[in-house]
């Protein structure tokens, strides 16, 4: 598995790639982001100063070209717009936005064009925006009054502005106020945060690390929980381990044939179903 990751993380040597820093096996240039105390965009700025406005980086299995000059950006955005129209896939955005079905993350095509048309014609047209003028005016007037009432006190203006904006959007969308602005705002902020940060699954699309670690750890946890809930099964497992290992003290002294024999014996004698823990439990995000 590790060999596969290392070989897949290497860019095609036949590609004419821009200059960039040296890549390490498997991780590429991820260490340069993770090991720095600076924010990712600051690290990229420093690297661009050394390797130029068009540089190549390798993030896990993802080959990346970083553009950091107005001229190069114009070439991408204007001249080759359709080629670079789609946003990079992001595992958090895929989950949060229902498989990239929102306007911002959906791939370019007929679905995106129809979605954009709906937004521009029905929601964000001049007439539509103007229809909520009174609502915006009232809510921001309330905000100003609240600020004035807190004269001489410390206030969290960022939070309050967020609540006000959320209130306007909720009323425009649903036609009424909500008493859960704080919860809704926190969820919205968390979604943006998750969709904006780097995730391991974004750099290793096969997700072998996540699957291996998460399922193994959770299976072990649930086995322990089930045994603690059923003292008879726990006592039986303890007796079997002590019988097999006796004074050996560690698993490495037990041959594979003995492990198989003990496993088969437990399955045949214990019909409680705990040997099927993995299929009984749910793992990962629901």
JOFEN-V777008 format. One line per field, one symbol per residue. ss: DSSP state (~ for helix, > for strand, _ for the rest). phi: phi as a letter, one per 30 degrees, with the letter a starting at -180 (. if undefined). A space follows every 50 residues. Layout:
# JOFEN-V777008
ss=???
phi=???
This chain:
# JOFEN-V777008
ss=_~~~~~~~_______________>___>_~~~~~_____~~~~~~~~~~~ ~__>>>>>>__>>>>>>__~~~~~~~~~~___________~~~~~~____ _________~~~~~~~~~~~~~~__~~~~~__~~~~~~~~~~~~~~~~~_ ______~~~~~~~~~~~~~~~~~~______~~~~~~~~~~~~~~~~___~ ~~~____~~~~~~~~~~~~~~~~~~~~~~_~~~~~~~~~~~~~~~_____ ~~~__~~~~~~~~~~~~~~____~~~~~~~______
phi=.ddddddddddddddddddaddcceicicedddddcdddedddddddddc cjdbbcbcciccdbcccbbedddddddcdceddcdddddbddddddchih cdddcdddlddddddddddddcccdedddddceddddddddddddddddc eicdbcdedddddddddddddddciadbccdddddddddddddddccdbe ddcbedidddddddddddddeddddddddbeddddddddddddddhcdia dddcdeddedddddddddccddjddcedddccbidd
